Amino acid sequence: MREGLFDHKTDFFGRNTIETVSHTQNTFRDKIFARGNLLIKLDRDIEYPFENINRPRKQVERILRYKEKYGPNKSTDKDI
């Protein structure tokens, strides 16, 4: 995320903290040029908005696919 002319801000969070990922395309022009906004919502009501993303729907699908592939495995519970 760019802050000012020369400063960048980077935040990291774990895949297992992602609750929802959504996208919006506000105008007809956004749909034509495949641009839009992306919103990643984490647990504890923390939101990370990203604006003017190329192909936001594809990015949402990619994030969810990686979350499922590399996220915590729910079948590791041992019932003895």
C-alpha positions as CSV (number, residue, x, y, z in Angstrom):
1,M,0.0,0.0,0.0
2,R,1.5,3.3,-1.0
3,E,1.6,6.1,1.6
4,G,2.9,9.3,0.1
5,L,5.3,9.6,-2.7
6,F,8.1,7.4,-1.5
7,D,6.7,5.4,1.4
8,H,5.1,1.9,1.1
9,K,3.3,0.1,3.8
10,T,3.2,-3.7,4.0
11,D,1.0,-5.8,6.3
12,F,1.1,-9.6,6.7
13,F,-1.6,-11.8,8.1
14,G,-2.2,-15.6,8.2
15,R,-4.4,-17.3,5.7
16,N,-6.3,-18.9,8.6
17,T,-7.4,-15.5,9.9
18,I,-9.3,-14.6,6.6
19,E,-13.1,-14.7,7.1
20,T,-14.4,-13.2,3.8
21,V,-13.0,-11.9,0.6
22,S,-15.2,-9.8,-1.7
23,H,-14.9,-7.5,-4.7
24,T,-16.9,-4.6,-6.2
25,Q,-17.0,-3.0,-9.5
26,N,-18.7,0.4,-9.1
27,T,-19.1,1.7,-12.6
28,F,-19.7,0.5,-16.2
29,R,-16.1,1.7,-16.9
30,D,-14.8,-0.6,-14.1
31,K,-16.5,-3.6,-15.8
32,I,-15.1,-2.7,-19.2
33,F,-11.5,-2.3,-18.0
34,A,-11.8,-5.2,-15.5
35,R,-10.9,-3.0,-12.5
36,G,-12.5,-2.8,-9.1
37,N,-12.0,-2.9,-5.3
38,L,-11.1,-5.9,-3.2
39,L,-11.9,-6.2,0.5
40,I,-10.4,-8.9,2.8
41,K,-12.1,-9.2,6.1
42,L,-10.2,-10.9,8.9
43,D,-11.3,-12.2,12.3
44,R,-11.8,-9.6,15.0
45,D,-13.5,-7.3,12.4
46,I,-10.3,-6.1,10.8
47,E,-10.7,-5.1,7.1
48,Y,-8.1,-4.6,4.4
49,P,-9.5,-2.7,1.4
50,F,-7.6,-2.6,-1.9
51,E,-8.7,-0.1,-4.6
52,N,-8.3,-0.2,-8.4
53,I,-7.3,-3.9,-8.6
54,N,-7.0,-5.5,-12.0
55,R,-9.5,-8.3,-12.4
56,P,-10.8,-8.3,-8.8
57,R,-13.1,-11.4,-9.3
58,K,-10.1,-13.4,-10.4
59,Q,-8.0,-12.2,-7.5
60,V,-10.8,-13.2,-5.0
61,E,-10.9,-16.7,-6.6
62,R,-7.1,-17.0,-6.4
63,I,-7.0,-15.9,-2.7
64,L,-9.8,-18.4,-1.8
65,R,-8.1,-21.2,-3.7
66,Y,-4.8,-20.6,-1.9
67,K,-6.5,-20.4,1.4
68,E,-8.1,-23.8,0.8
69,K,-4.9,-25.3,-0.5
70,Y,-2.5,-24.0,2.1
71,G,-4.8,-23.2,5.0
72,P,-5.0,-25.3,8.2
73,N,-6.2,-28.8,7.6
74,K,-9.5,-29.3,9.5
75,S,-9.3,-33.1,9.4
76,T,-6.2,-33.3,11.7
77,D,-8.4,-33.6,14.9
78,K,-7.6,-36.9,16.6
79,D,-10.6,-38.6,18.2
80,I,-9.1,-41.4,20.5
